[in-house]
């Protein structure tokens, strides 16, 4: 069939008479054009799906590129400030060593008790009790609680607290309770206080 005959037959086709349920009965030119159109549609859909995959891959690559840029910028900043970080680390190690030197060893605890006692007596206080309590083991240090009960005037108590906090070794004061001494008309006060000092736990995380 020539091209002219095909065109003439197409002109004679009534699209309303075409039965979608009977494609085999369609004229040959109509079937050929339908096949071409179907092929073009399928090709377009396939290309669109392929482009979508490429677009998703491209977006993932962009995100990875941004993450690598940020990582590079962070490492570049660290490299540029490496000497500063080293100096800060050395300063921290020196400060930590200084703090460790303030922690008493086992042999220094009696001397610390003497210092606390002397501070209280110099403040004009009378000691009723000074007692070591069981140690409390922490990961990097060991707490040494000391229960103290003293008697004296308000200003004497204040001077003692200030003096104890200023001792060369680290001493912290907790849970204090002050009550008037019976029969003193409020002039003399009794103070119960828990002092804590610390020593280094050289066993680390092992108690």
Secondary structure by P-SEA (a helix, b strand, c coil): ccaaaaaaaaaacccccccccccccccaaaaaaaaaaaaaaaaaaaaaaaaaaaaaaaaaaaaaaaaaaaaaaaaaaaaaaaaaaaaaaaaaaaaaaaaaaacccccaaaaaaaaaaaaaaaaccccccccccbbbbcccbbbbbbbbbbbbcaaaaaaaaaaaaacccbbbbcbbbbbccccccccbbbbbbbbbbbbbccccccc
